[in-house]
Amino acid sequence: MDFDLSDDQRLLKDSVDRLIADRYCFDARKKAMAEPDGWSREMWAQFAELGLLGLPFPEAVGGFGGGPVETMLVMEAFGRGLVLEPFLATVILGGGLVQAAGSAEQQKAILPQIAAGKLLMAFAHVERFSRYNLADVQATATRDGDAWVINGEKSVVIHGDSADTLIVTARTAGGRYDRAGIGLFLVEAKAPGVSIQGYPTQDGTHAAEIGFANVRASGVLGDPAGGLVAAELVMDQAIAAVCAEAVGLMQEMHTSTVDYMKTRKQFGRAISEFQVLQHRSVDMFVSLEQARSMAMFATFSSADADAKARSRAISAAKVQIGKSGKHVGQEAVQLHGGIAMTMEYKAGHYFKRMTMLEQLFGDADTHAVRVAAAGSLF
């Protein structure tokens, strides 16, 4: 396995790192949070101009032609910057599902719009009692001539309040937990019968509760009874991306904590000179590097054609990310002292986002059960 970056990958990394460092300071983030959508449309246009919104898509549809490594580099930079924009919802989830399950015509119609920053998407799949189980779908889709009519409710739809188009999981056949009979339907956010209640989450991003009352879908991605396989693939890819973002968060928490320890004085000395605190900062670094290794493992495994092997690897990475993130975040807050608990300082915001990522798409306990059930990683 080659861990060295190519020249193009290094150029991408340098460009994104520079953009985040120059334009995404903590004060700029607070300004973006005050926008109606909770994020900056101006920054989204810059992402499009830089080619980031077409990152994983083929060049034939206006994409960058990148793979999992390119996604990892961008998501890690976004983690360091606490980026609010809907890259995960629109590009990784929405665009990923279109690429995985959509027809050639759908890909040509949708992916260029995403890459150009003209179309926002959200994946509406979570239901109130589904508990990380993608096969637990109670929303229904029924035939009405050549169209499909959607009924049901979806919860905690990431950036669902600003999406133009929703990709909705709905059951066309079978019982509540059956793997077969689940379709992926395209629904316009402003279609009659769609009700959206958006809200800010604890980490400053946005989500929505969405209801569907006799809503006519504008299209279906692939087999209306066989969408679960594509949903699982894209969800694994999203988890790998989230792991990379978490590494960026942890890196920034560690760096800012060490910098603070060098300036904070107690008993006439910088607290970085106290050996016990040096040990704690080193332990933070060890947790960070463990997380980085597993995030890379998840990245290289996310394209595995073997669904079981891919799922095992992704779950193992999510377990380590959860454990490392909790340790690094708690140490960062404790070593900063009271200042880390204020809204005006960034340490607490990084820990909030890290806590949300630990829960997103399955917490560490959920994924530990999946790894144990698989028997081993290899």
C-alpha angles and dihedrals in degrees: 000000000000113000096177117108121236120235091260092049092050090049090051092048093049092048095050094042090051093047093051093045093048102038108022106062118151093261091051089052092054089051091051091050089059092058117105092254094041091245140064120272088191091058090046089056090052090052088053092048090052091051095245096126091060094042101122097031126098118262089240090072096041096273134136094244092230129151139209094298093056090049090050092053093051095044092049090053090047089053092054089050096043088232115201101191119112098253093131093047099043107029106026100034106022098035092037092057092048090050093046100043109011126102121250089258092051092048092051091048099045112027097059089053091053092047090051092050092244099114129053120197138186133192111231105196111118117097125191096259102027096100099198093315108130091193092059098094124151099164109104137217119198131184120255106176107297093342136076123231117210126209128174145063134277127197137208094008104183108241089347090143093065100036122119094198130026128207105212129193110219135166119247096173143000134037131308098278100030114126092212122068099047120125136188111230131190112225126179110234091227096047116129111271096029114120119188126190110185127193140169117255127220094268095053098259124112136246136170145215107227130193127196119202112179091325117175111225117227092217147335127241110229123312110008089216099040107052097114096083092056091044091053092048094051092043090055089050090050091051090052088052091049090051089055091049089051090054089055090051093049093047091054092046091052094045094047091046093052090047091050092049089056092056103034110090130202126174088003095302136093108259089232087075093065109098096215090057091046088056091051093051090049090051088053089054092050090052090048093053092046088053092046092053093050092045089055089048089053091047095054091042096049092082094049111131090211102087095199095050091046093049092050092052094046093049092049090052092048090053093053093043090054094049096043093044093053092049096046093044095049092047092048092053094044095047092048091051123202094344090070090064094060125096090226094065124069102222094079092047091055091051091049091054091045090052091051092049090052089060097039114105092355132337125246093268092053093051093043088059090051092050091048092049090052091058098223143356094254 
